[in-house]
Amino acid sequence: RCFFKEDEQYISPYAHLEKATVLQEARIFHDPTAVRENPRKCCTVIAQLLHLQNTGQYMSSTEATEVFFGVTKLFMSDDAS
C-alpha cells in the first residue's frame, strides 16, 4: 500500500509481508531467552501480525491458536521491557 504526501511516495515497510514468514518469526515468543534478549524483535513481529490482520489476511484456527499462546507467553515473561 502506498501513501502520498506532497509529491513524496511512501511505501509501508509491511507492504510485502508473507504470512508464512511472519508466523515462522512468531515462534520467537516460545523462547524465553529470545524474548528477554530481543524485545524489539518481539514488538516488530507483533506489529507484523497486526498488519496482516488489518489487511484481511486469514489465519486458520491452528495458526491463530499458536499465535495466541505464543503472545500469551510473551506477556508472562519476567522481563517487563
Summary of the structure (lengths in Angstrom):
residues: 81
radius of gyration: 14.6
end to end distance: 30.9
largest distance: 46.5
contacts: 176
relative contact order: 0.17
helix: 60%
strand: 10%
